[in-house]
Amino acid sequence: MDVTIHPSELHGTVEAVSSKSEAHRLLIVAALCAGTTNLDCRTTSKDIDATADCLRALGARVARTRTGFRVVPIPGTPETDNLRQATADAVLDVGESGSTLRFMLPLVAALGRGASITGHGRLAERPLSPLYEELAAHGATLSPQGAFPLDVSSTVRPGRYTLPGNVSSQYVSGLLMAAPVMGGPVEVVVQKPVESRPYIDMTVAALATFSVHVACESTADALVYTVGPDAPVSPGTVTVGGDWSNSAFWLAAGAFGEKPITVSGLDLASTQGDRAIMAALALLGAAVTRVHGRVTVEKDDLRARTLDVRSCPDLVPPLAAVAALCPGETRVTGAARLRLKESDRLQTVSAALDAMGADVTPTDDGLLIRGVGQLAGGTVDAANDHRIAMMAAIAATQAAGPTTILGAECVQKSYPGFFDDFRALGGQLSIAS
């Protein structure tokens, strides 16, 4: 699907979609606990559905309801062999979801019976080291990484797992969620410096919702997370919060448009790391107002800054769109891991904005963005990356001419209703299948 965006002003109020990051975690822990859980999750996406499908393949019953999901856990409880037996010969299709892959791999290894994991797109190329080696060192038998299917057999042992903190936090989160079914205490040592820590905090919070306590000790060299063998317990009903990562695009659009944009349904105390969008936009000179779960952003005195995104790399696309329209030179640092996303996101952010008339240069760990005042428009390849498509769409509203986004259907990965909400906010577009 190709979408052509015509210059227009976005304004008004939009409700945040459900957090993909929270939904992954809550679905997984719900599938491991004693008792049925109702998950209030207003919207879904391809990535959320991939996690739900994998849990079904492991024996859980995950049904879509009017308000979200109803999760009947994998047969048996973590104290019985029935749980492990339920996973025999399972085939798990993680789609293009890196989170799903990195969460399912340690979980399947902890459950201890053979399973085959497959996926699509660029996912097989994205690294699994050093999680892969740690699982193997603790008893898992794994087929070679770098290709699908990835076959998993044998059972990992509880004990001490050590990971560097400057690689994906999803490795840490996957181990923490698998820990309650490993049959003994698990210690996850994350060597400093620890990047994307808010995502680990989100996992700890999800486990706490199901009565699993995770202790965290900070030493001079590491964060040490300890999870006991207690089984998760369903709280009955859990609510998935609004998604700060996707809401960031609307808030960014408010920063450079002529009219304010409000996003409702956001938890202002959320553990989601991308809540940092408020501080980042304020640093760039936007006016940010927050009250009772609603955040409003409007244009004020935009200016170039240096932005360290080490803890929130997914914010780079919306922030890059704002920076492209800021006077001066903005430097984005701490974003080297974006080269390993759905696309090499440092290259694709640069290519997309440059195609629209911006001046963006990738660096070793980020971007150098020289503000141009106004974009021209053009043709953008979304590179099968949902965040590139959304970035191009909001930036295109401020262009002098139309912008065509090739392969814009990739927004289905995290935000299927993105272009519907774009129209609801006053955006003008035409779609060619």
C-alpha positions as CSV (number, residue, x, y, z in Angstrom):
1,M,0.0,0.0,0.0
2,D,1.3,3.4,-1.0
3,V,0.0,6.5,0.8
4,T,0.3,10.0,-0.5
5,I,0.2,12.7,2.2
6,H,-0.9,16.2,1.2
7,P,0.3,19.3,3.2
8,S,-2.2,19.9,6.0
9,E,-2.4,20.9,9.7
10,L,-3.0,18.2,12.2
11,H,-4.9,19.3,15.3
12,G,-7.3,18.0,17.9
13,T,-7.4,15.0,20.3
14,V,-6.6,11.4,19.7
15,E,-6.7,8.5,22.2
16,A,-3.5,6.5,22.7
17,V,-3.5,3.0,21.4
18,S,-2.7,0.2,23.8
19,S,1.0,-0.2,24.7
20,K,2.6,-3.0,22.6
21,S,5.5,-3.3,25.1
22,E,3.1,-3.7,28.1
23,A,0.8,-6.1,26.2
24,H,3.7,-8.5,25.3
25,R,4.7,-8.7,29.0
26,L,1.3,-9.0,30.5
27,L,0.1,-11.7,28.0
28,I,3.2,-13.8,28.7
29,V,3.0,-13.7,32.5
30,A,-0.7,-14.3,32.4
31,A,-0.1,-17.5,30.4
32,L,2.2,-18.8,33.1
33,C,0.1,-18.1,36.2
34,A,-2.5,-19.9,38.2
35,G,-5.9,-18.7,37.2
36,T,-7.6,-16.9,34.2
37,T,-6.7,-13.3,33.5
38,N,-8.8,-10.7,31.6
39,L,-6.5,-8.2,29.9
40,D,-8.1,-4.9,29.1
41,C,-6.3,-4.0,25.8
42,R,-8.3,-1.5,23.7
43,T,-6.3,-2.1,20.5
44,T,-4.0,-4.8,19.1
45,S,-1.4,-5.0,16.3
46,K,0.6,-7.6,14.4
47,D,3.3,-7.7,17.0
48,I,0.8,-8.2,19.9
49,D,-1.1,-10.8,17.9
50,A,2.2,-12.7,17.3
51,T,2.8,-13.0,21.0
52,A,-0.8,-14.2,21.6
53,D,-0.4,-16.8,18.8
54,C,2.9,-18.1,20.2
55,L,1.3,-18.5,23.6
56,R,-1.6,-20.4,22.0
57,A,1.0,-22.7,20.3
58,L,2.4,-23.4,23.8
59,G,-1.0,-24.5,25.0
60,A,-2.6,-21.3,26.5
61,R,-6.0,-20.3,25.5
62,V,-5.9,-16.6,24.4
63,A,-9.2,-15.3,23.2
64,R,-9.9,-11.8,21.9
65,T,-12.8,-10.2,23.7
66,R,-14.7,-7.0,23.4
67,T,-12.3,-5.3,25.8
68,G,-9.0,-7.1,25.1
69,F,-7.9,-10.6,25.8
70,R,-9.0,-13.5,28.0
71,V,-6.0,-15.7,28.9
72,V,-6.4,-19.2,30.2
73,P,-2.9,-20.3,31.1
74,I,-0.8,-23.1,29.7
75,P,-2.1,-26.4,31.1
76,G,-0.8,-27.2,34.6
77,T,1.1,-24.9,36.9
78,P,4.8,-24.1,37.2
79,E,5.0,-26.7,40.0
80,T,4.0,-29.6,37.8
81,D,5.4,-31.4,34.8
82,N,2.2,-30.8,32.9
83,L,3.3,-27.3,32.0
84,R,6.5,-28.6,30.5
85,Q,4.8,-31.4,28.6
86,A,2.3,-28.9,27.0
87,T,5.1,-27.4,24.9
88,A,6.2,-30.6,23.1
89,D,6.6,-30.1,19.3
90,A,5.2,-26.6,19.4
91,V,5.7,-24.3,16.4
92,L,5.9,-20.7,17.2
93,D,5.6,-18.0,14.5
94,V,6.9,-14.7,15.9
95,G,6.1,-12.8,12.7
96,E,8.5,-9.8,12.5
97,S,8.4,-9.1,16.2
98,G,11.8,-8.9,17.8
99,S,10.3,-8.6,21.2
100,T,8.3,-11.8,20.7
101,L,11.3,-13.7,19.5
102,R,13.5,-12.6,22.4
103,F,10.8,-13.2,25.0
104,M,9.8,-16.6,23.6
105,L,13.3,-18.1,23.3
106,P,14.1,-18.2,27.0
107,L,10.5,-19.1,27.9
108,V,10.5,-22.1,25.6
109,A,13.9,-23.1,27.0
110,A,12.6,-22.8,30.5
111,L,9.5,-24.9,29.8
112,G,11.9,-27.6,28.6
113,R,10.3,-29.4,25.7
114,G,11.1,-29.2,22.0
115,A,9.8,-26.3,20.0
116,S,10.5,-24.6,16.7
117,I,10.5,-20.8,16.3
118,T,10.1,-19.2,13.0
119,G,9.7,-15.6,11.8
120,H,9.7,-13.3,8.8
121,G,11.3,-10.2,7.3
122,R,14.7,-9.1,8.6
123,L,14.2,-10.8,11.9
124,A,16.5,-13.8,11.4
125,E,19.3,-11.3,10.8
126,R,18.8,-9.5,14.1
127,P,21.2,-10.8,16.7
128,L,20.4,-13.1,19.6
129,S,23.9,-13.0,21.2
130,P,24.7,-13.1,24.0
131,L,21.3,-14.4,25.2
132,Y,21.8,-17.4,22.9
133,E,25.1,-18.3,24.5
134,E,23.8,-17.9,28.0
135,L,20.9,-20.2,27.4
136,A,23.2,-22.8,25.8
137,A,25.6,-22.5,28.8
138,H,22.6,-23.3,31.1
139,G,21.5,-26.4,29.3
140,A,19.4,-25.4,26.3
141,T,20.1,-27.1,23.0
142,L,19.6,-24.6,20.1
143,S,20.0,-24.8,16.4
144,P,22.4,-22.2,14.8
145,Q,21.2,-18.6,15.1
146,G,20.9,-16.4,12.0
147,A,18.2,-18.5,10.2
148,F,14.7,-19.8,10.8
149,P,13.5,-22.2,12.0
150,L,15.3,-21.9,15.3
151,D,14.9,-25.2,17.1
152,V,15.0,-25.3,20.9
153,S,15.2,-28.4,23.1
154,S,16.4,-29.5,26.5
155,T,15.8,-27.5,29.7
156,V,17.7,-24.5,31.0
157,R,18.7,-24.6,34.6
158,P,18.0,-21.9,37.2
159,G,21.1,-20.1,38.4
160,R,23.1,-17.0,37.5
161,Y,22.9,-15.5,34.0
162,T,25.2,-12.6,33.0
163,L,24.5,-10.2,30.2
164,P,26.1,-6.9,29.1
165,G,23.9,-3.9,29.7
166,N,24.6,-2.2,26.3
167,V,22.8,-4.8,24.2
168,S,19.0,-5.3,23.9
169,S,17.1,-5.0,27.2
170,Q,14.7,-7.6,25.7
171,Y,17.3,-10.3,26.6
172,V,17.0,-9.3,30.3
173,S,13.3,-9.1,30.2
174,G,12.9,-12.5,28.5
175,L,15.0,-14.1,31.2
176,L,13.1,-12.4,34.0
177,M,9.7,-13.6,32.6
178,A,11.0,-17.1,32.1
179,A,12.5,-17.3,35.6
180,P,9.3,-18.3,37.5
181,V,9.1,-21.6,35.5
182,M,12.8,-22.5,35.8
183,G,12.2,-24.4,39.0
184,G,14.5,-22.5,41.3
185,P,16.0,-19.0,42.0
186,V,17.3,-17.1,39.0
187,E,19.8,-14.3,39.2
188,V,20.3,-12.0,36.1
189,V,23.4,-9.9,36.3
190,V,23.3,-6.9,33.9
191,Q,26.7,-5.3,33.5
192,K,26.9,-1.5,33.5
193,P,26.3,0.7,31.7
194,V,22.7,-0.4,31.4
195,E,20.8,1.0,28.4
196,S,17.0,1.0,28.0
197,R,16.6,0.3,31.7
198,P,13.0,1.6,31.7
199,Y,12.1,-1.5,29.6
200,I,13.5,-3.7,32.3
201,D,11.6,-1.8,34.9
202,M,8.4,-2.4,32.8
203,T,9.1,-6.1,33.0
204,V,9.6,-6.0,36.7
205,A,6.3,-4.1,37.1
206,A,4.5,-6.7,35.0
207,L,5.8,-9.5,37.1
208,A,4.8,-7.6,40.3
209,T,1.3,-7.3,38.9
210,F,1.2,-11.1,39.1
211,S,2.7,-11.3,42.6
212,V,6.3,-12.2,41.4
213,H,8.8,-10.2,43.4
214,V,12.0,-9.2,41.6
215,A,14.8,-7.9,43.8
216,C,17.3,-5.5,42.2
217,E,20.7,-4.7,43.7
218,S,23.0,-2.1,42.2
219,T,26.7,-2.8,42.6
220,A,29.7,-0.9,41.2
221,D,29.7,-2.9,38.0
222,A,26.2,-4.3,37.5
223,L,22.5,-4.4,38.3
224,V,21.7,-7.8,39.8
225,Y,18.1,-9.0,39.5
226,T,16.9,-11.9,41.6
227,V,13.7,-13.8,41.0
228,G,12.5,-16.5,43.4
229,P,10.7,-19.7,42.4
230,D,7.2,-18.4,43.4
231,A,4.5,-19.0,40.8
232,P,2.7,-16.0,39.2
233,V,-0.8,-15.5,40.5
234,S,-3.5,-13.9,38.4
235,P,-4.9,-10.6,39.7
236,G,-8.1,-11.2,37.7
237,T,-8.1,-8.2,35.5
238,V,-5.2,-6.2,34.2
239,T,-5.2,-3.0,32.1
240,V,-2.7,-2.3,29.4
241,G,-1.7,1.3,29.4
242,G,-1.6,3.8,26.5
243,D,1.4,3.5,24.2
244,W,3.9,6.3,24.6
245,S,6.0,5.1,21.7
246,N,3.3,5.5,19.1
247,S,1.8,8.5,20.8
248,A,5.1,10.2,20.4
249,F,4.4,10.8,16.7
250,W,1.3,12.8,17.4
251,L,3.0,14.8,20.1
252,A,5.9,15.5,17.8
253,A,3.5,16.7,15.1
254,G,2.1,19.2,17.7
255,A,5.6,20.5,18.2
256,F,6.0,21.8,14.6
257,G,2.4,22.4,13.5
258,E,0.4,25.6,13.9
259,K,-2.2,24.0,16.2
260,P,-1.9,21.9,19.4
261,I,-2.4,18.2,19.5
262,T,-3.6,16.3,22.5
263,V,-3.2,12.6,23.2
264,S,-5.4,11.1,25.9
265,G,-5.3,7.8,27.7
266,L,-1.6,8.1,28.8
267,D,-0.3,7.1,32.2
268,L,1.9,10.1,33.3
269,A,3.7,7.8,35.8
270,S,4.2,4.9,33.3
271,T,7.4,2.9,33.4
272,Q,7.5,3.1,29.6
273,G,10.8,4.7,28.6
274,D,9.3,6.6,25.8
275,R,7.4,8.8,28.2
276,A,10.7,10.8,27.8
277,I,9.1,12.3,24.6
278,M,7.7,15.0,26.8
279,A,11.0,16.1,28.1
280,A,12.7,15.8,24.7
281,L,10.1,17.9,23.0
282,A,10.3,20.5,25.8
283,L,14.1,20.5,25.3
284,L,13.6,21.2,21.6
285,G,11.4,24.2,22.5
286,A,7.9,22.9,22.3
287,A,5.2,23.8,24.8
288,V,4.2,20.6,26.7
289,T,1.2,20.5,29.0
290,R,0.1,17.4,31.0
291,V,-2.9,16.8,33.1
292,H,-5.0,13.7,34.1
293,G,-3.7,11.3,31.5
294,R,-3.8,13.9,28.7
295,V,-0.7,15.4,27.1
296,T,-0.9,18.5,24.8
297,V,2.0,19.7,22.7
298,E,2.1,22.9,20.7
299,K,4.7,24.9,18.8
300,D,6.6,27.5,20.7
301,D,10.3,28.4,20.2
302,L,11.9,25.4,18.4
303,R,15.7,25.2,18.7
304,A,18.3,22.6,17.9
305,R,19.8,20.6,20.8
306,T,21.8,17.5,21.6
307,L,19.6,14.5,22.4
308,D,20.9,11.4,24.2
309,V,18.4,8.6,23.4
310,R,20.3,5.8,25.1
311,S,17.3,4.9,27.2
312,C,14.6,5.6,24.6
313,P,16.0,4.8,21.1
314,D,12.5,4.3,19.5
315,L,11.9,8.0,19.9
316,V,14.5,8.8,17.2
317,P,12.1,8.9,14.2
318,P,9.6,11.4,15.7
319,L,12.3,13.5,17.2
320,A,14.2,13.5,13.9
321,A,11.1,14.8,12.2
322,V,10.9,17.7,14.6
323,A,14.7,18.4,14.4
324,A,14.5,18.6,10.6
325,L,12.3,21.6,11.1
326,C,14.2,23.2,13.9
327,P,16.7,26.0,13.2
328,G,20.3,24.9,13.8
329,E,22.1,21.6,14.1
330,T,20.6,18.8,16.3
331,R,22.8,15.9,17.3
332,V,21.2,12.6,18.3
333,T,23.5,10.3,20.3
334,G,23.3,6.9,22.0
335,A,21.3,5.3,19.1
336,A,23.7,2.7,17.6
337,R,21.3,-0.1,18.4
338,L,18.9,1.3,15.9
339,R,20.9,-0.3,13.1
340,L,19.5,-3.6,14.3
341,K,15.8,-2.8,14.2
342,E,13.2,-3.6,11.4
343,S,15.6,-1.6,9.2
344,D,18.9,0.1,9.8
345,R,17.0,2.9,11.3
346,L,19.8,5.4,11.3
347,Q,20.1,5.0,7.6
348,T,16.4,4.8,6.9
349,V,15.5,7.8,9.0
350,S,18.2,9.8,7.1
351,A,17.1,8.5,3.7
352,A,13.4,9.2,4.3
353,L,13.9,12.7,5.5
354,D,16.5,13.5,2.9
355,A,14.1,12.3,0.2
356,M,11.7,15.0,1.5
357,G,14.3,17.8,1.4
358,A,15.9,17.5,4.9
359,D,19.6,17.4,5.7
360,V,20.4,14.4,7.8
361,T,23.7,12.5,8.2
362,P,24.0,9.2,10.1
363,T,26.9,9.0,12.6
364,D,28.4,6.0,14.4
365,D,25.9,6.2,17.2
366,G,23.2,8.6,16.0
367,L,22.3,11.4,13.6
368,L,23.4,14.9,12.7
369,I,20.3,16.9,11.6
370,R,20.6,20.4,10.1
371,G,17.2,22.1,10.3
372,V,15.8,23.3,6.9
373,G,12.7,25.2,8.0
374,Q,10.4,23.5,5.5
375,L,10.5,20.3,3.7
376,A,9.8,19.9,0.0
377,G,8.0,16.6,-0.2
378,G,8.9,13.6,-2.3
379,T,8.8,9.9,-2.4
380,V,9.8,7.9,0.7
381,D,10.5,4.1,1.0
382,A,9.2,3.0,4.4
383,A,11.7,0.1,4.3
384,N,9.2,-2.2,5.9
385,D,9.6,-0.2,9.1
386,H,6.5,1.0,10.9
387,R,8.3,3.9,12.6
388,I,9.7,5.2,9.3
389,A,6.2,5.3,7.7
390,M,4.8,7.2,10.7
391,M,7.7,9.6,10.8
392,A,7.3,10.4,7.1
393,A,3.6,10.9,7.5
394,I,3.8,13.5,10.2
395,A,6.7,15.3,8.6
396,A,4.9,15.4,5.3
397,T,2.2,17.6,6.7
398,Q,4.7,20.4,6.8
399,A,6.1,19.9,3.3
400,A,5.5,22.3,0.4
401,G,4.2,19.5,-1.8
402,P,2.9,16.0,-1.5
403,T,4.8,13.1,-0.1
404,T,4.3,9.4,-1.2
405,I,5.2,6.7,1.3
406,L,5.9,3.4,-0.4
407,G,5.0,0.3,1.6
408,A,3.0,2.2,4.2
409,E,1.1,-0.9,5.3
410,C,4.0,-1.7,7.6
411,V,2.2,0.5,10.2
412,Q,0.1,-2.7,10.9
413,K,3.1,-4.0,12.9
414,S,2.3,-1.7,15.8
415,Y,-0.5,0.8,14.9
416,P,-3.0,-0.6,12.4
417,G,-5.3,2.5,12.8
418,F,-2.5,5.0,12.3
419,F,-3.9,6.5,9.1
420,D,-7.4,6.5,10.4
421,D,-6.3,8.6,13.3
422,F,-4.2,10.7,11.0
423,R,-7.4,11.6,9.0
424,A,-9.3,12.2,12.3
425,L,-6.7,14.8,13.2
426,G,-7.3,16.6,9.9
427,G,-4.6,15.0,7.8
428,Q,-5.2,14.7,4.1
429,L,-4.1,11.6,2.3
430,S,-4.9,9.3,-0.6
431,I,-4.2,5.5,-0.7
432,A,-3.1,3.3,-3.6
433,S,-3.2,-0.4,-3.0
